[in-house]
């Protein structure tokens, strides 16, 4: 990972050219700039001793000029421009645009991919036609809903019934809904026949585009799920693709045992695991985060594909209504610094767009302002990598999460001097500041810091792997 860029460098719009070749984590993606070429158009470089050819103008609808580019890979920021044609990024770096492009002065702004929130509970709000101003003004262009086992009854019907979206939306199949459809009488463990019925329903959800299976093992009746039952369900994930997103059985006193159970399920079923909103709650458990990370590191060394997500607050929803903070900031910082931990919000909104926790309105600017620009816990390049390319890879999105030619034009331009959350514990539904421009699939969703009311989001479905 790159060294942290100073705030002075941000504001002056300086930086060095990015190091080429960081493609091993994501694989060679469409339109990646080849060595020897810095005009962002995919044209080959020149041989030694030859005069370089004049770059061909790039056909663009919109060009952000002279910003500081952080492309999502984790490489160093560098000065340059981003060109968009239709729904796709056409060029990144130093290039000439063909006549007719709308040019936007991005001096003093960071240009990066739209943030992808891999852990949200906003699917009902978005499907009901919510304008998502609170998400867009954080820099978020994609949400994955249906987390913690609470999702929708029928994935295909839900996705097919969406007629407009302000941001891109995908969904997970929720264990709670599988169980409610299959278990005849609650208050007991599922029978073998009922587990088989849940497997059939999960298979249907995956075929209809669900990105995986989510569970919330601290919540009734999901507490009744056995480890064996979850392994059996994850066998369906292995067959149809997708990942296992787990709100583990305990985030406090038995957190280590709960992590071990998640690892056991992933290893036995042979499926990727996403550890939801990683934390070690309550003061008596503070300091256990290091042991949690050691367990995850050991599992990865053993071949398990496991990542986690974390939000940027020291109080959870359990703490609302009190002044308590159940999360230790040192543990939070340790999680943020781990290469295998991405950033998610655990955000929830009612159908009117109201929040109960400030993370729904401020998670991303709060992390950028507090833990990146002010405290320097991680670099801006690392933070944006955790907000873009990492969640894109976990979701299997091959054309989002990077600023690169051929990718979908989900683009953010924000001011590092003013990016900040205004949402508080007492008043959580306050819009963030600092995001100046956002494109969602090539359409302007935020202009000069104001949401435009654009509904350019797309329904996302897991790519077929069977």
N, C-alpha and C positions, 0 to 999 in steps of 0.2 A: 504494500500500500504506500501511497505517496505521503510526503511530509505535509503537515498542516500549512495552508496558505494564510498569510497574515491578513488582518482586516484592511491594512493599508493597500495590499496588493489587490484586494477585491475592489476597493473604491477607486483605485487608479486604473482598473481594468487590465492589469498586467498578469504575467504568468509565463511559463515556458511551454513549448510545444509538447504535446502528449507523447508518451512513449508508445511506439507501435508494438503490436504483437500480443497484447493481453486479450487473448481469445480463448484460452484453454478452459476457463470456467463455464463460459456460455457456448463454446464452439464457434466455428466460423459462421457468422450470421450474414444475411443478405445485404449486399451493397457495402461491405466493410471496406475501408480505405486501404489500398495496398501500399506496401513500402515503396518509397520513391515517388509518391504522389501526395501532394498536400492541398490539391485544389478541391477535394471532396467530391469529385465527380466519377471516380472509378476508372479514370484514364490511366494507362501505364506510364511509368516514369521514363526518364531518358538515360541513354548510355553516357559514360564518361567521355568528355571531349565534344559532345554534341550540344548545340544550342537548344534550350527547351522550347517546345512548340508553344504558341500562344494558347492559353486555355480557352476552350469553347464556352460561350455563354450558356448558363444553365437556365432552363425554362422553369420559372417559379411564379407562384401567385403572391407569396409573401416572403420577405427576407428580413430577418432580425440582424442588424448590422452592428459589428464592433462590440459584442458582448464578451463575457468571460465564460467559455464553454466548459461545462463539466458533463461529460457524455454518459455517465452512469457506470462505466467499467471500473471505476476506482482509480484511474490514472490522473496525472496532474492536470489541473485546469490550464487552459491556454486561450489566448485572445482569438476571436474569429467570429464568423457569421453562420447563420442557419437558414437554409432556403426550404420552402414548403411548396409542393405542387399537389393540389387536390388533397387527398387524405394522407399523403406520404411525405416524408422528408426527402428532399431532392439533393441537397448538398450540405456539407458541414465543413467549416474551415475557412480557407481563403479562396473565393471564387467570384466570377463575374456573373451577374444575373442578366438574362435576356431582357430587352425592353418590355415594359408593361407591369413589372412586379411592384407591389406595394412594399416600400422599404420603411422599416421601423428602427429608429435609433435606439440601440440597446446598450449604449455606453454607460458604465457603472452598474449594469445588471448582470446577474448570473443566468446563463441559459442552460437548461437541463431538461431531461425527460420528465413527463408528468409523473407524480408520485403514485405508487400502486399500493393500496392499503389491503394487505392480505388477511386482515382480521377486523371485520366489521359486523354490525347488526343493523344495517340500514336498508336492507332489501325491500321491506314493505314501504318505507318512505319513498325510496327512489322509484319503485314500481307504480306508486300512486301519482307520479308526475311531479315529485318535489324538485325544485329548481337547483338544489345542492349548492347554493351560494356559500354556505359555511364550509363545504368541502373544497370548492374551487379556489376560494381565497386562502386556503392552506397550501395550494399547489397540487391537490389530489385530483387525478383524472380517472382512476379506476378503483372500484371497490369489489372485494370478494365477501359476500354475505353468507348467512347460514351457519355461522360458527357456534361453538359450544353446544352442539347437538340440537339447537333450535333453528329450524329452517322453514321449509314449505312442504305441504303434503305431497304435491306432484310437481317435480322439477319441470317437466316438459310443458305442462299447462301453465305454470307460473311464467316461464320464460316466453312462451308463445303469446301470453296475454299482455306483454309489455308493448306499448305503442310509442312511448317517447321516454328518453333518458337524458339527463343532464351530464352524467358521467358514464363511463363503461361499467358494466355490472356482470359479475359471475356469481355462481351459487354453489354451495356445498350441500350434500344430502345430510340431514341431521338424524342422529340416532333416536332422539325422542320421537320423531315422526314415524320412523320405521317401527319402533316398538308399539306405539299407539295403534298402528294399523294391523299389527300381527298378534299382540298378546291379548288374550281374551279376558283375563282378570289380573288387575294390578296387585302389587304387594308381594310378588314372588318373582323368582328367576324365570326366564323364558325356557320353555320346553324345547326339545330338539326340533320338533315340527315348527314351532314358532320362530326359532332361529332360521330355519330353512325359508320360511315365508319372508323374514327380514332380508335374507340374502337375495331373494327374487326381486323384492322391491328396490333394494340398493342397486342391483344390476340394471333395472329399468331406469333409475335416476342417472346412473353413469352413462347409459346409452343416450339419454336425453340431454346430456351436456354438463352434468355435475362435475366439479373439479375434484371431488373426493368425498370422504366421510368425515363428519365432525362429531365429537362427543363432548359432553359436559358432565364428567363423572362425579362432580360435587353436588349435582342437582337431582332431586327426585323427579321421575323414577329412574333416572340414568344411573343412580348409585347402585341399582340392582344388577347392572351388567357385570358379568364375570369376565375374567381375563380370557378364558377359553372362548366365550361367545364373541368377544371382540376380535380375537385371532381369526375365528371362522368368518366373520364379516369382512375382515381385511383380506381374506383370500379372494373375495370378489374384486376388491381393488386391484389385486395383483393380476387378475384375469382381464379387467377392463381398463386399467390405468387409473391414475389419480393418487392422492396421498391421504394419509390418516392425520387429521388435525385434532389434537387432544388437549382439552382442558383437563388436566390430570386430576387424579382422585383426591389429592390433598396438595394445597399450596402452602401449607404451614407446618404443623408438627410432624406429619408423615410425608413430607415432600420428597425425601430421598427414596423412600419405598415406592412412592407414586411415580417418580421418574424411572426407577428400575422396571416397573410394570410397563410403562410406555415403551421402553427399550426392548423388553421381552416381546411385546406384541409386534413391534416393527421387525425384529429379527426373525421371529418364528414365521410370520406371514411373508416376509421378504418385500415389504413395501416402504416407501418414503414416509417419514414422520415429521409433522410440524407441531412443535411444542408451543402451545398458545400462551400469550401474555406471561412470559416467564417471570417468576418472582419467588421469594421466600418470605412469607408474611408473618408479621407480629414479632415484636422485639426479641422474644426468646429464640427465634429462628434466624435472626440477623447474623450474617457471616456464613450461612450455609451455601450461599451462591457459589463460592469457590468449589465446594464439593459437588454441587450440581454440574458445574462446568467440567469438572474432572470426569464425571460419569458420561457426559455427552462426548467429550473428547475421546474417551476410551471406546465408546460405541462407534464413532466415526472411523477410528483406526481399525476397528474390527469389520468395517465395510458397510455399516448402516448409514443410509442417507437421512440424516436428521438435522433439522435447523429449527430455530425458534424465532419468536417475535416478541418485542417488548414495547411498551408505551412509556412516555417520558414523565411520569408523575409518581410521587412517593405516597399517594393515597389512592386506594381503589374504591370501587363502588360500595364496598362494605363499610368504608369510613365516612361516607356521606351522612350528613346529619350530626356529625361530631367533629371535633377538632383533631381527631387521631390521625396519625400517619402510620399505616401498617407496614410500609415498605421503607427499607433503609436506603438512603441515597448512595452509599458506597456500593451496595449490592446492585442498584440500578446502573450505576456507572460501569461496574464490572461487566454487566450484561451488554451494555451498549458497545463496549470495547471488543467483544468477542467476534471474530470473523464470521462465525456461523449464526449470528443473531441479527435478524433484520428488524425493521421498525414497522409496527402496526399500531392501530389506535384503540382497538376494542371499543369502537364508538357505537353508541346507540342513539337513535332519534325516533321521536314519535311521528305520526303522520303529518303533523304540522311543522316538523323540523325543529322541535324543542329538545334540548339535551338535559340530562341530569348530572353529567360529569364534563368538565371542561375539555377533556381529550377529544370530544366529538367536534368541537369548534377550533381547537388549538394545538393538537398533539404535534403536528409537523413543524409549524413555526416555533413552538415552545422548545422543541429539541434543537432546532437550528440556532435559535437565539441563545438559549441558556447553556446547552451542553457543547455546542460547536463554536459559536462566535465569541461568547463571553468566557466560558470556562475552558475551552480548548480540550475537552475530553476526547473527542475524535476530530479528525479533519473534515472539512466540508466535502471533499471528494469521497471519503469513507461514508459519511452520513447519506449522501445522495445515492451512492451505490446500494446502501441498505434500504433506501426508499424506492428504488427503481429496478435495477437489473436483478437484484436478489429475489424480490417477490415475483418478478416476471419469470425467472427460472423455475421457482417453486410451482407456479401455476402452469408451467409449460407453454408460456406465451412466446412464440418465436419472432414476433414482429413488434413487440413493445418493450419498453424498459431501457432503451438506448437512444442516444442521438446519433443516428447513422443513416446513410442513404438507403431507402427501401423500407424503413420502419414506419409505422403509423405515426402521424404527426400529432402526438400528444406532447406538447411543449410548454414549458414554464419559463417565464422571465421574472425574476424577483430581485429586489433591492436588498443586498446584505446589510445595509445600514439601517433599514427600518423593518425588516422581517421580524415579527413578534406575535405572540398570542395575547389577546385581550380577555380571553375567557378565564373566569375565576371560579373558585369553589362556591362562592356566594351567588355569582351571576355567570353561569356556564355558557349561556347562549349569546356570546359576544363575538363578532366577526374579527378575524385576524387582520394584520396589516402587513404590507411589504410586497405582496404578489402584484406585479404590474400588468402582466399579460399571461393569458393561458389560451392555448389552442387545444381543442378536443377533436381528434380525427380531422385536423386541418381547419376547423372553424373556430372563430374567435369567441371564446366563452368568457374571458375577462379582458377588458380594454381599459388601459390607464387606471387600473385598480378597482374597476367597477364591473360586476357581473353583467353580462349582456342579455341574459335570459335565453341563451342559445341551448337547444336540446340536440346535441350532436353525438351523444353517447351511443354505444352499441352494446347489444346483448352478447356476452362472451360465453362460449361453450368449450369444454375440454376437447382438445383434438383427439380424434379416434386413434387408438393404438392397438386395435385388435382386428 
